[in-house]
C-alpha cells in the first residue's frame, strides 16, 4: 500500500512539474543598423517587452535579455517555465517581434542548473 501511495504521489508531482524552454531571438539583418529602424519596428519591440512583462507577472518568464553587441552575432533569449512545449511554442510564435517579422526565433528545451539568489 505504501508503494502505491508513493507512486500516486510521484505521478501527481510529475503532472504539476513545470518544464523549462529557451527561445533565442535574432534581429533581421536590416535592423542591425540603427538608422534602418521604422516606427513600426519600435512599436513591435515595445509590444514584445510588454508581453514579456506579462509573462513575468504570471510566473511563466524566468528571465529575458539580450547581448549588447550590434553585429550579426547579437541575440536575445527568453527562458520560460510552462506546462508543455506546445505552450512555450505558442508564446514564442505569438511574440510581437516575431509576428512583426523583425526577429526570428528558435525554441529549445532548457534546464537551469545554477542561478544566483536575489536578496
Secondary structure per residue as TSV (DSSP state, phi and psi in degrees):
chain	resnum	aa	ss	phi	psi
A	1	X	-	360.0	-39.7
A	2	X	H	-61.9	-39.9
A	3	X	H	-64.4	-41.4
A	4	X	H	-63.5	-43.5
A	5	X	H	-62.9	-42.0
A	6	X	H	-63.3	-43.1
A	7	X	H	-63.0	-42.5
A	8	X	H	-64.3	-40.2
A	9	X	H	-65.5	-41.6
A	10	X	H	-64.3	-40.8
A	11	X	H	-64.9	-42.3
A	12	X	H	-60.1	-41.9
A	13	X	H	-63.5	-40.4
A	14	X	H	-63.7	-38.5
A	15	X	H	-68.8	-30.1
A	16	X	H	-97.4	-6.8
A	17	X	-	-70.9	131.1
A	18	X	-	-80.7	152.4
A	19	X	E	-108.6	149.5
A	20	X	E	-107.5	142.8
A	21	X	E	-139.7	151.8
A	22	X	E	-122.3	137.1
A	23	X	E	-119.9	135.6
A	24	X	E	-95.6	145.6
A	25	X	E	-123.3	137.8
A	26	X	E	-129.0	130.3
A	27	X	E	-65.5	147.6
A	28	X	-	-67.9	151.0
A	29	X	G	-53.1	-36.9
A	30	X	G	-55.3	-33.5
A	31	X	G	-88.8	3.4
A	32	X	G	-70.4	-18.4
A	33	X	S	-104.7	118.4
A	34	X	G	-53.7	-32.5
A	35	X	G	-72.0	-10.0
A	36	X	G	-91.5	-0.9
A	37	X	-	-76.0	130.6
A	38	X	-	-99.5	165.9
A	39	X	H	-58.3	-39.8
A	40	X	H	-63.1	-33.4
A	41	X	H	-66.4	-45.0
A	42	X	H	-63.4	-38.2
A	43	X	H	-65.1	-39.1
A	44	X	H	-64.5	-40.7
A	45	X	H	-67.6	-37.8
A	46	X	H	-62.9	-43.5
A	47	X	H	-64.7	-40.0
A	48	X	H	-57.8	-48.1
A	49	X	H	-64.9	-39.9
A	50	X	H	-62.7	-42.1
A	51	X	H	-60.8	-44.6
A	52	X	H	-61.5	-39.4
A	53	X	H	-63.3	-36.6
A	54	X	H	-64.5	-45.8
A	55	X	H	-62.7	-33.8
A	56	X	H	-63.7	-46.6
A	57	X	H	-67.6	-26.3
A	58	X	T	-84.1	-5.5
A	59	X	T	82.2	10.9
A	60	X	-	-91.1	-25.8
A	61	X	E	-95.6	124.1
A	62	X	E	-85.0	-49.4
A	63	X	E	-166.3	158.4
A	64	X	E	-146.5	148.0
A	65	X	E	-175.0	-179.1
A	66	X	E	-147.2	160.1
A	67	X	-	-76.5	157.4
A	68	X	-	-100.6	2.0
A	69	X	-	-78.2	158.4
A	70	X	-	-119.1	25.8
A	71	X	S	-104.6	-174.5
A	72	X	T	-66.6	-10.9
A	73	X	T	-85.5	-5.5
A	74	X	-	-62.3	152.0
A	75	X	-	-162.6	164.0
A	76	X	E	-122.4	160.8
A	77	X	E	-133.7	148.4
A	78	X	E	-129.8	118.2
A	79	X	E	-103.1	122.6
A	80	X	E	-113.3	151.5
A	81	X	E	-128.0	106.1
A	82	X	E	-138.1	-179.7
A	83	X	S	-79.4	-25.3
A	84	X	-	-158.6	163.9
A	85	X	H	-63.4	-36.4
A	86	X	H	-60.7	-40.9
A	87	X	H	-64.9	-43.8
A	88	X	H	-62.3	-42.5
A	89	X	H	-64.1	-40.3
A	90	X	H	-62.3	-43.6
A	91	X	H	-60.3	-47.8
A	92	X	H	-62.0	-47.6
A	93	X	H	-66.9	-24.6
A	94	X	T	-97.3	5.3
A	95	X	-	-57.9	129.5
A	96	X	H	-57.9	-37.6
A	97	X	H	-70.8	-34.8
A	98	X	H	-70.2	-46.5
A	99	X	H	-62.5	-33.3
A	100	X	T	-76.6	-9.9
A	101	X	T	79.3	14.7
A	102	X	S	-96.7	-10.3
A	103	X	E	-136.5	144.8
A	104	X	E	-102.0	155.0
A	105	X	E	-138.7	150.3
A	106	X	E	-136.3	131.2
A	107	X	E	-100.7	135.7
A	108	X	E	-139.6	146.7
A	109	X	E	-64.8	151.1
A	110	X	E	-144.5	153.6
A	111	X	-	-141.0	123.2
A	112	X	-	-83.2	112.6
A	113	X	-	-86.4	-42.4
A	114	X	-	-138.4	143.0
A	115	X	-	-148.9	139.9
A	116	X	-	-71.6	136.6
A	117	X	-	-77.7	140.0
A	118	X	-	-95.2	148.5
A	119	X	-	-114.1	360.0
